[in-house]
Amino acid sequence: MQLNYLAPFQAVARTKSQFALFFVAFFVAKLLHLGSHAGSLPIVLYLLYTPTFFLPDVLLLIGSKVIVYRLNGGQSSAIRKFFGGILALVTTACSAAQISFFVETGGEIQWMAASRVLGGTGGMGLLLSGLPSMIVAFMFLYATSLVISPKFYDAVNYVLGRISWAFRHSYLVIVKRQKVTEEHELLISILPDEHSTSSGNDEGSEEKSSPNKQLPSTTTAFVIAITTLAAAITVTILQSVRPMGPPYAHMSGSLPITIIEAAWSQPINSEFCLSHPVEVVLFPFDRFTKFFNMPQSLDWAPKAMICAKDNGSRPPPWAQFPGQHDRNDRMHDDPAVDVPWPPGRHPGPRDGEHPPGPPTPESAPHGPPPHGPPPPKHNVDDNFAHEHPPSAHGGRSFGGSICDPLKLSNLDADILNPLAAQIKAKKPKIKNVLLLTMESTRKDMFPFTKGSHAYDIVRSSYSSVNATGELDTKLRGFTDAASFLTGQHSGFDTLDRNASESSWKSSFKEGMGAININGAVSQAAYTLKSLLSSHCGVEPLAVDFAEETKGVIYQHCLSHVFKKMGSSVRKEKSDEKESRADQGKEIDHRLFPWASTMIQSVTDQYDSQDVLDRQMGFENVIAESTISDPTSDHYPPKMGFINYFGYAETETFDYLRDLFVNAKKTEERLFVSHLTSTPHHPFKTPRNWEGQTTYANQQHWRRADPFDDYMNTIQLQDQWISQIFQMLHDVGVLEETLVVMTGDHGLAFSSLDKSQSAVNNGHVSNFRIPILFVHPDLPRIQLNASVTPTSILPTVLDLLLETDSLAEPAAKVARDILPSYQGHSLIRDLDFRVDTADNASAKAFFQPFHFSAINPGGSLLAISDASTSFRLVLPLCSAIPLRFTDVSRDPYEWDPTTAWTMGELRAQIKVKYGARASEWAQLAGDLGRWWVWDQRERWGYWGEARETSRGGAEVGGDRGRIRKHHWWETKK
């Protein structure tokens, strides 16, 4: 007997074999896909929704059987055979690639980024490295299909035929209301066998069926029909109640549908769908220095030889930490990591610049080591490092490295003239720091002013002749507190024009109040990422949701710094206490320890905020769970939830007051961070709030404008801010408390901006925010500057130093850490300088660049530059076009320039805005690409950018949603 060696290859030409191969390929890939997400959901939910995860596969099986792999009279058309063979082979190849990728990396292929991987210089090497395992996987799938193909097609055909017969038979019995004749019943009952017989004629592989079969009964037909209906209804119900967001929708994905989706919604920059770039992304020095005309005589440190190791070609940083899941899990599980300081890195050179000892023989480089950059000009106290365990996250500290290309400093600039004069006359006393973060608060709403764009839009809703007077009457007292604090007159009548001595406003003398920043830009249109920039002076990750909790914050947050200050003066306080006790004097408040508290009226279980709070150094957290706790000091709450996050801010009043009252008794200095929430969707206010007003004139034929509800929440927040200042005044701490106020991000509305929401929306209104530093003894200063909340922390430290609000040991801590931050001091002239190779500095030839993550983080990046009015919205892992605007000519971005490629965008910009704008767009795109991957290296994060792409260990149960207490709480 002669063996036919071509039989395995000839089999793929047969319809039955194609069908079996197609099924095996997509089904095995689906099993692997679901297996990789085994930890994404609680086991009960995982099992409950398993039928919905397989629903696409069942539909795919039936659809391909009926449309593609259909046999008529035992034969299939040549077109169907050709298309079916291509479909089966392509799906098998993709399935094999997915299996080999999982074996090699433990992750899933991002099909949207496949073209980017193959297009990079290292892409072919990456492909070839997994080729052997892919071939093995392909052979396994093909062999499995050959084993099952003789019976699988007929089995599927039989099942479908029985179900079809059952429904038709039941229909005749029920609808016709008569007994089916024996002849008709015989005809229907043998249909499945006829199909099986005929289908067996595929290329001579026909199987004869037995001529005599027992007729199925009517009962059997009803059982099959009812069972099928019950299964279909159950799956439909589960599908309808199942949450729509990740990871549920992602877990339902099946080959080859995911391939089609990837091709249909191909990201412009698919590289950003990867967990790390194919190759190290270098800073675009040539384009950067050319655009800003860097002086030829400037020996700029980042471009000099001393930084060649940092800014030139080097081994990929992600290769040292390939397992993102393991590292993140270790960060959560290892108690040693949960310390009040970011571990491992003190402000200073990056990893490898000054190693603690000589390299081991195995790791010693060949030849002489490259020269590293010199130590920072500012003395750095090593006590920031010796309390830290070794870094476990693989990131690097910013550390004020002179090799950072975008590093600018104004610490050597002069203090702003009005402030310098005030400090000479009377230094403000700063004992406490209160940081108020205002949810979704746009700059043009803090305060809301007459004649502004927002005002004009609201006024345009009125058709009466006296529209202005009618609206102004409603706006009497609107954002009155914001107007007073910022020093910007709203144009509306105030409610308390002449403040009494009992009012908090009486503490602010004429010309005193706040340093108000006009031009501030949010670092992220996502609250938790924005908190990191204002509290820690760091820039966020351009990935979905608060994945920063899986790394270690690469800078010291305010809580960390204050705690270090407290420990540094502990001994001095003890000595001072004994001395002052003998003299009957009060202890110097500068020797008091610091206590840090985060307080909010809503849940801290959304997207692991409780973890983030702990990592930012907050030892005490007051949140919705505290207010709802029957054992808390001020239980029960005065009102119920006002939105899906928790209570109104007023529920925290007593807790906030207690903090300041108790701090005076216990001789502590306070750092309190308070996050508001009312101006968040769905823009609800308490039912008994008397300030509820309809500002925009509502049309009966149009739905209500959500901006009107938003305005009400802004006014409610303004009244709450006034209550906070009144409380500080009543307790007697207002004149010794620095109040820092900022918005986490703005919020776009269709009626104002022709754009809606902060999600996947790069509109400028989502990023314009207020920032101000309030103290009764600070002069009123209007500072027009394009800055981000990363400058809040260095400004607070610099202000504490300049007002002599720190004892010498604590002052040394502030002076040592201050130069390491990316932000700038806003109490000084913005006269920036850059580092030079000789460890000196020179006048900067560029201005700060701002990179802002767009909610949820991994889809878009907004880029702007303090020296221009240009903005670029760079698509990351998303199928959204590039977007360019010039806010000097189009302040509300009603006419953006969009394109699908940078070349096309530049051509449009050049015609519309000129050559320089076109060049800037290209530079901004290059800088954005560099920044995204540089931030990954800073944080040591090499996970997936999009939530839907993450495996089970990465997704967790609370990413982008509120952590639930019960498994059945599945909705957001």
N, C-alpha and C positions, 0 to 999 in steps of 0.2 A: 504494500500500500504506500503510495507516494504522498508525502506531506505537502500541503499547500501553504508555503510560507507567506503568501500574500493574503491569506484568509483574514487576518486581523485588520489589514488595511482595506480589504474589499468590504468588510462588514459595515464600515462607516457610510457606504453608499446605499445601504438598506434603510428604509424608513424606520423600521422597528428599532434598529441599532442606534440610529440618530436620536430617536425619542428617548431611549434609555440613557444615552450619553448626556443628553441635555438635562434630563432629570437628575442624574447622579451629580453632575457638575454644580447646578444651582442649589441642590439640596445639601450637599456636603459643605458648600460655602456658607449656607445659611446656618447649619449646625455650628460651624466654627465661629461665625459671627455672633450667634447667641451665646456660645460658650465664653467668648471673650468679654461679654457683658454680664457674666454670671453674678458679679458683685455690684451691678448698677442699681439693683432694686432689692428690697426685702424679699425673701424667698416666697412668702405668701403672694405678694404682688406678681412676682416673676411667674409663678405657676398659674395664677388667676388669669393673667393676660397672655399666656402662651398661645392659646388658639388665635388671638388677633395677630401675633407675630408671624404665624404660619399662614394666615389668610392670603397674603399676596402670592405665596408659593402654590397654594391650592388653585387659585385663579390662574396662575401662570401655567400650571400643569394642564388644567382643563382647556384653557385658551390655545395653548400650543398644540394640544391633541386635536382640537376641532378645526383649527385654522391652518396650521403649518404641517403637522404630521398626520394628515387625514388620508385614509385609503378608500378609494372608490373601486369596488369590485376587486379588491385585493391588490390594487396597483395605486401608485402615486404618480402625479405628473412630474415631468422632468424639472419644471420650475420649482415645484415644492421640494423636490429632492435636493436641488442645488441650494436653495435658500435654507432649508432645514439643516443641511450639512454644515454650511457656513455658521449658522446660529449655534449649533451644537459645539463645533470646534472652537469658536471664539469664546463661548461661555466656559468651556473646559479649560482653555488657556488662562482665562482670567481667574477661574477658581483655583487652578494650580499655582498661579502667581500669588494669590491671596494666602494659600496654604504655606508656600515657601517663605513668604514675607513674615508670616506669623512665627514660623519655626526659627527664622533668623533673628527677628527683632522683638517678638512678643506683642507686636501691634498689628493694626490693620492698614491696608493700603488706602491712601487718599487718592481716589481716582481722578478728582479734579486737578490734582497736582502732578499727575503722571507725565504730562508733556514737559513740565518744568524739570522733572528729575532726569528724563532722558536727554533734555536739551543742555544740561549743565556739563561742565568739563568732567565732573566726577560721576555723571549719571550712568555712562556706559559701564564704568567699573562697578558701580552699585548693582546694575542689572546683571552683569556677568558673575558677581559674587554669589548671587542667589540662583543662578541658572541650573546647577546640578540638582538642587532640591526641587526646583520647579519641574524639571524633567521627570524626576521620580514621582512627584505628585500627579503629573499628567498621566504617566503610565498607570498609576494606581487607579485613577478615575476611569481611564479607558478600559482597563482590565475588569473593573467592577461592572461597568456597563455591558461588557461582552457576556459576563456571567448571567446577568439578569435579563438581557434583551429577549431571549426566546419566549419568556412567559410574561414579562412585565407589560408589554403593549396589550396583550390579550387580557391580562388581569384588569388593567385600567379600563379597557373597552367593555369588559364584562360588568364592572361596577357601575360605570356610567349608563350602560344599557339597562341594568336592573333598576336603577333609580328612575330612568326615563319611563320604563314600563310601569313601575309602581305608580307614578303620578298620572299617567294616561289611563291606567286601569281604574284608579281611584276616582278620577274625573268622570269616567263613564258611569261608574256605579252611583256616584253622589249626584251629579248634575243631571244625567239622563233619567235618574230615578227609575231604572228598570234593570233587570238582571241581564248581564251581558250574555249574548248568545255564545254557545260553545265554539262556533266557528270563529267569531271575532276574538274570543279569549285565546284561542289557539294561535291565531295570527299574531296577536300582541306578545304572547308569552314566548314565542320562538324568535322574536327580534334580536335579543341579545346574542343568541346562538348563531343567528345568521350573520350578524356583524362579526362575531368571532371567526366564523368560518371564512367569510369573505376576506377578512383582514389577513388571514393566514396565507393568502396567495401572493404575498409580497415577495417578489423575486424567487418563486418556487419553494417558498417555505410554508406552504399551506398545510394546515392541520385539519383533518377530517373530524367533524363533530358527530356524536352519536345521534342516529336518526330519531330515537325514541326517548323523550324526556318527560318526566312527570310535570304536569301543569302546576305552576305556583297558584296558591289559593288567594282569594280576595283578602283574607286576613294578612297574609304575607305582604301583599301590596300596601295595605294600610300601615303595617308596622314599619316598612321601609320608608314610606312617604312621611309618616309622622316623625320618625327618628331624624330623617333628613331635615324636615322643617324645624324641629326642635334645635338641632345643631346650628342651623342657619340663623335662627332667631337669637340663640344664645350668643353666638359670635357677633351678631349685629349689635346687641345690647352692650356687650363688653367693649366693642369698638367705639360705640357712641359715648360711653362713660369714661373711657380711657383718656388720660391727659394727652393733649396734643403735642406738648413740648418734648424736649429730650429728657431721658434717652428713649422714650417709647417709640416715637416716630422713626428714629434712627435704627432701632432694633428690628423694625419691620422691613427694612430694606433688603432686597433680594437681587442677585444677579439674574439676568443682565440689565434689570431696570436701573440699578444704581449707575451702570456704565452709561446708559442713555441719559439719565439725569445729569451726570457729570459733563457729558458732551453738550447737553442743551444749556446748562447754566455754568459754562466754563468761566472760572474767575480770570480777571485780567492779569492778576499777579498770583498765579497758582502756587508759586514758590512758598507763599505765606501759609498755605494749607499744610505744609510739612512741619514736623516737629523741630527740625533744624535745617539750615540751608544746605544745599549740595556741596558748597564750598564756602570758605570764610569770606564774609563780605567786608571789604575794606572801605575806609572813609574816602570820599571823592575829593582828595586834596587838590588835584589840578583844576577841576571845575570850580571848586570853592574859592581858592586863592585868586583865580582869574576873575571870577564874578565880582569879588569884593576888592580887587586891585590891591592885594597885599604888597606892601613896600618891599622892594628887592633887598633892602638893607636889614629887614627884620629877620632875626634868627629865631623864628617861631618854634618853640619846643616840640609840639606834637609832630612837626614835619622834619625835625632834626634827627641826626643819627642816634641820639640817646634814646629816642622813642621808636627806633626801627623794630625792636622786638614786639612792642605793643601794637603799633599801627601798620606794620608790614605783614607780609605773608608769614603764617605760623600754623602749627598743628591745630586742627579744629578743637575748640574747647569742649564741645559736646561729646567727643570721643572718650574723655576721661570719666564721664558720668552717663553711660548709655542707658541706664535703667531709671527712667523718671518715676515709675510707680514705686520702686523700692525706696528711693530717696524720700519721696513725699510721705510714704507710710512711716518711714523711720523718723521723720521730723515730727510726726504726730505722736508716735508711740514712745519715743525716747524722752524720759523725763529730764534728762540732762540738758536737752536742747531748750526746754521751756525756762529760760532765764530772763531776767529783766534787761539784758543787753543783747543786741544782735551778736551772734557768736563769731569769734575768730578774727575779725578784721578791725583793726583800729584805723583811724584816719591816717593815711599814709600811702606809700606806693602800693600798686596792685600786686596780686599774687605773683611770686616769682621774681620780683624786682630786688628784694632783699631777703633771701631765704634765711631761715634761722640757723642753718648750718650747711656744710658742704653737701653736694649731692652724693647719693650712694653710687657705687661703681656701676650698678645696673642702669641707673638713670642719668649718669654723667654724660653730658653732650660731648661730641667729638670736637676737638679743637678748643681754642680759648673761648670762654663765655662772652656773650655780647655785653657791652657796657650798658648798665641800666641808668635810668634817669637819676639825677641827684635827689636827695631828700627834699621835702617841701620846705619853702622858705620859713613858714611859721612852725614854731616848736610844737610838737605833738606829744601829749602826755601819754605814756604807754599804759597808764592805769586804765585806759579804755579797753585794753586788750587782755590784761592778765586775769580778768574775772571771767573770760569767755572760754568755753570749750572749743576745740577745733571746729572749723566750719564743716558742716555736714551736708551742705546743699550744693557745693560746687560752684557757687557764684563768687563774685569779687566785690570788694568794697569800692565805692567811688573814691573815697580817701583823699580827695583833693589832688589826685595825680596830675602832674603837669602835662601828661601825655594825652589827656582827654581833649579832642579837637574843639569841642564847643564850650570848654570851660572858660568862664569870664568871672572877674572879681571886681567889686567896687569897695572892698573893705578899707582900702587906703584913701578913698575919696573923703571929702569934707562932709560934715554933718549939715543937713539942710539948714539954711540960715535962720528961719523962724524958730526951729527947734533948738539950735545952738544958743540963740539968744535967751530962750525960755529956760534952758538948763542952767545958764549962768545966773539968771535971776532967781529961779526956784526949781530945783530938781523934782520931777514928779516922784511920788512915793509909790513903788510897785511892790506890793506884798503878795498879791494873788494874780493869777492869769485865768481868764475865762474865755474860752474859744467857742463862739457860736457859729455853727454851720447851718445855714438856712437852705432847706430842701427846695430844689427847682426854682431858685430865686433869680430872675433875670436882672441885669443891671438897670434896665429901664423901668423896673418896678421897685427900685430901692434908691431914691423914692420915685413914685409915679408923678411926673411933672406935666403941667399944662403946656400945650404946644408940642409935646413930643409926638413921635410917630404913633405910639400906642394910643395916646389921647385922641389924636386925629381920627384913628380908625374907629374908636368907640363913638366919638361924636358923629361920625358919618352915618351911624345907624339911626340917627334921629332925622325926621323930616320936617319938624316944626321950625318956625322962624326963630324962636327963642331956644334953639337946641343947646347953645353954649351955656346959657344961664340955667337951664334945666339939669344939664349934666353936672355943672359945677356945684349945684346945690347938693346933689348926691355925693359928690366927692369931697365935701367939707370934712376935713380931718383925715382924709385918706393918706396912708403912709406918713402920718405926722411924725412918728418917732424916727423913721428913716430920714426924713427931711431934716429934723433937728440934729441928728447925729452926724450926717454927712456934711451938713452946712450948705446943702443945695435946696434952695427954696422951691417948693412944689408948685406955687402959684395958686393954691387953694387956701381958703380960710382954715385956721387951726381951731381946735376945740378948747385949748387953754393958752390963749395968747399971752396972758400975764401969769406966769407960773408962780405959785405960792412957795413959801419957804419949805413947806412939807413936800413939795414936788421934787422929784429927782433932777429935774431940769435946772433947779436953782443952784445945784452944785457946779454948774458950768457957767463961768463968767464970760463976759463979752469977748469974743475972739478966741475962745478956748473950746476944745472938744475932741477933735479927731484928725488923724492923717487919713484922708480919703483918696483912694486910688481909682482913677478913671482910666480904663483901658485894660483891666485885668481879664485874663483868659483862663478858663478852667483847664486843668490838666486831663480831665476825663469827664465825659457825660455819663458817668456811672458813679453813684454815690460812694461806694466803698473804695473804689480806686481813687476818687477825689480826696477822701479822708486821708489816704496815705500821703498824698502830696502836701496837704496842709499840716498834718501832724508830724510827719517824718522827713519832709523835704526831699522825697524821692519821686521819681517818675514811674508810672505804672507799667504793667505788661500789656502789650497789645494782643491780649487773648481774652476769650469770653469769660466773664464773671471774675470773681475774686480768687483767681488761682494764685495770687500772691501769698495766700495763706499756706501754700504748699512749699514755699521757699522760706528764706529768712530775709527780713527787711535789711537792705544793704547799708542803711544809715541808722543812726541813733535817733529815735523819736523824742519828742519833747518830754514825755513821761520818763524815758530812760535818762535823759540829760538831767532833769530835775532830781531824780532819785540819786544820781551820782553826786550832784551838788549837795544834797542832804547828807549823804554819807561822808563827804569831804569836810563838812563843818561840824560833825557830831562831837568831836573832841573839844573844838573851840566853844561849842555851846555849853558843854559841861563845865568848863573852866569859867566861862562868862556867867553862868547861873550862880555859881558859888560866890563870885566877886560881886555881882549885882545884888544878891541876897543880903550880903553884909552891908551894902550901901543903901538898901531899900529902894533900888531903881528897877525899872523894867528891863527885861532882856531884849537885846537887839533882835528885831524880827528877822534880820538877815541870817541869823544863826538857826532859825527854825527849820525843821525838816519839811520836805515837800510831800504832799499826799495827792494822788491823781485819781480822778473819778470820771467815768463816762456816764452821762445821764441822758435818757430819752424816754419818750412815752410809748414807743412802739417796740415791736419784737426785735430782739438781737439774734434771732434764729434764721433770718433770711441770709442765704448765701454765706453761711458760716461767719457772720459778723462777730459772734461771741469769740471765735478763734482769733479773728483779726484784732479785736479789742485787747485780748490777752497778749498778742504778739506786739502790739503797739505800747505795751507797758502799763495798761490800766489794771490796777489791783482791785478796784472797786467799780462795779457796773450796776447802774440802776436802769432797768428797762421794763417793758410790759409785764414780764414775769414777776418782777418785784411788786409792781402796783397791784397785780392780781393775787398776790400771795396773802392769804388770810393772816399770816404771822407778821406781815410788814407793819411798820410804825404807823402808817396812815391809811390802813385798810378800813373800810371799803372805798373804792374809787367813787367819786361824786357822779360820774356818768359812765355809760357803756362805751364800747368801741365806736369810733366815728368812721373808720375805714378798715380795710382788711389787714392792716398792720398793727393797729392798736388804738390807744386813747388819744385824746387831745393833749396838747402840751401842758395845759393848766394842771393836769394831774401830777406833774412833777414839781409843782411849786413848793409844796411843803418839804419835799425831799431836798430840793435845791437850797431852800432857806436853811435847813438843818445843817447842810455842809458848811456854810459860812459861819453860822452860830457856833457850831461845835469846834470849828477850827480855831476860833478865838479863845475858846476855853482850853483846848488841848495844845495851844501854841504850835500851830502848824501853818505852813503856807500851802495854798490850794492851787492846783491846776485842774480846772474843770472843763470838760468838753461836753457841749450840749448840742445835740442834733435835733432839729425840728423835722416835722414830717407832714404837716397839714397841707402845704402846697403841692402835694404829690397826688397823682391820679388815684382815686376818682374825684378829688377836690371837694371833699365833704367837710362841712362845719357842724358843730353841735346843734342839736335841734332847738335848744333854748337860747341860742345866741341871738342877741337883739340887733346885731349889726348886719344881718343878711340883707343884701340890696341887689336889685337888678340894675346894673349899670348900663349895659347896652340895651337899646330899644329892641324888643323882641318882635319879630314878624310872625304872624299866625301861620303862614304857609311855609316857614322855614324852621328847621330844628334849632333848639337852643344852642348858642355858641358856648363851648366849654371854657373859653377865655373869660366869660362872665363869672363862672364858678371859681375859676382860678383867681380872679381879682378879689373875690370874697375871702379866699384862703390867705391871700397876701395881706389883706387888711386885718384878718384875725391874727396872723403872725406878727404884724406890726404892733397890735395891742399887747400881745404876749411879750414882745421885746420891751415894751414900756413897763410891763409888770416886773420883768426881771430887774431893770434898772431901779425901779421903785423899791424893790426888795433889798437890793444892794444898798440903797440910800437909807432905808429904815434900819437895816442891821448895822450900819455905820462903816461899811467897807468899800463904798463906791469910790472914795478918793484914794484908796490904796489898791485898787484892782484895775489891771489892764484888760480891757475887753476887746478881743479880736473878733471881727465879724466877717464872714465870707459866705458866698453861695457855693454849693457843691457843683452845680452846673445850671445852665439856663433851661429854657423849654420853648420850643417853637409851636406856634399856633397858625392854623390855616388863615384865619381872618387877618392876622398881622403879617405873617411871613410867607404866605402861600406855600407853607410846608408844615407838617404836623408831626409832633412827637420827637423824642430824643433817641429813639431806637433806629439804628442804621440810618441816621440822618445827620449829615455834616453841616447843616445850616448854622450860620454864625450866631443866631439867637440861642443856640444850645450851649454856647461857650462864653458869652459875655456875662460876667458876674461882678458883684460888688466885693471889695476888700477894704476894710478900714480898721484902724487902731485907735480905740477910744479910751480916753482918760481925762478927767476934769482939768488936769494941769498940762495937757498937751495942746499946743497951738493948733488952730484950724489951718490945715494945709491941703490944698487941692493938687494932687500929684498926677499929672498926665503921663502915664507910662504903660507900655505893653509888658506886663509881667504875669506870672502864674502863682498859684498858691504855694509853690515850692519856696517862695521868698518869705512866707510867713514865719517859719521857724528861725531862720537867720536874723530876721528883723526883730523878733522877740528877744533873742539872746543879745543882739547888739544894743537894743533899747535898755535891757536890764544892766548891761555894762555901762552905758553912757549915763544912766541916771543913778549910778552908784547903789543899785538895789541888790547887789550881791556881796557877801563877805569875800575876802581875798581868796580863800581856797576854792570857793564856788566860782568866783570870777576867773580863776585860772582854768577851771574846767571849761567854762564858756569860751574863753579865748583860744584854748587848744582845739576845741571841736569846731568852732565857727568856720574856719577856712575850708573845711572839707565839703561843705554843702554845695549843691548845684544852684540853689537860689541865691538871691542877692539881698543886701540890706536896704530896705526902703526908707530908712531914716537918713540916708546919705545920697549925695549926688550920684546919678547913674553914669558916672565917668568910668567906664569899664577898661580893664587892663587884661592883657594876656601874658602868659608865662613865656620866658625866653630860655634858650638852651643853657645860658650861663647862670641859671637860678635867679634871675632878676625878672623884671616885668617891663612891658611896654604898652603904649596906648593901643587899645583894641582897634582892629580894622573891620570888625563886623559887630553886629548887635545880636542879642539872644534869639535863638530859634525856639519855637514852641511846638511841641508834638502832643496832640490831645487824642486820647483813645475815645472812640465813639461807641456808645452803648450797643451791644453788650461787651465789646472790646476787641474782638478778633476779625471784624468785617471791614472796618474803615478806620483811617487815620487822618486827622485834620492837622495841617502844617501851616504855620505862619511865622513871620519874621518881624522883629521889632523895627527894622530899618525900612520896611516897605508896608504897603497896605494890601499886599497880595495874600491870597489863601488858596491852598490846594487840598482837596479831599482825595486822598490816595486809597483806592480799593485794595484791601488785603485779600483774605480768603472769601471773596464774594463776587457775584456777577453784577456789580454796580459800576457805572462808568466813572471815569475820572472827572473831576469837577474843579473849575478854577473861577475865582472871583477877585475883583479889585474893590474892596469896601470903601475906598475913597470916592469912587465913581458910582458904585452900586451898594450903598450902605446896608440895605435890607436884603441883598442878594436875590432880587427878583428876576435878574437876567443872568444866570450863571452860564459859563461856557463848559460844555460837556463833550466828551469823546471817549471812544473805546480803546484808543491807543495813545501813547504819549506823543508820537509823531503827528497824529491827526490833531491832538489838542494843541500842540505848539503852533501848528500852522494857523489854527483859528485865533489863538492868542496874539500871534504876531500881527495879523491883520487888524485885530480889534484893539489891542493894547500896546503893541510895539515889540521890538526885538528884545529889549531888556526883560520885559515880563515873560516872554517866551523862554529866555534863558533861565530865568528864576524858576519857572515851572519844572524844567528839567533838573535843575539843581535840587529843588525841594523833593522831587521824586527820588533822586539818588540818596539824599540825606534821610528820607523816610525809610528807605530800604535798609540803610546802614543802622539807623536808630532802632528799628524793630529787633534786629538780631543782636545789636549791642545790649539792649535791655534784657534780652534772654540771657546773655552772658553775665550781666550784672546780678540778676536774680538767680542764676544757675538753674533756669527753668527750660527744659527741653521737651515739654509735653505738647499736646495738640493745641492749635490756636482756637478751633471751634469746638463748642460743647458737643455737637453731634458726632465729632470724630474721635472722642475719647473713649478709652476702654473702661471696663467696670471699675477698676481701682482708682481711675482718675476722676470719673464722673461723680461718684459718691451719691448720697441721697438728698443733697440739699443745694446743689449748684444752681443758682438762679431761681431759687424758690425758698419758701419758708420750711424749715425743718419741722416735721410733724411728730406728734407724740404717739400716734397710732398708725398701724400699717394701712388702714382703710382710708386714711386722709390722703387722697392722691391728687386732688385738684390743687392748683397754685393758690 
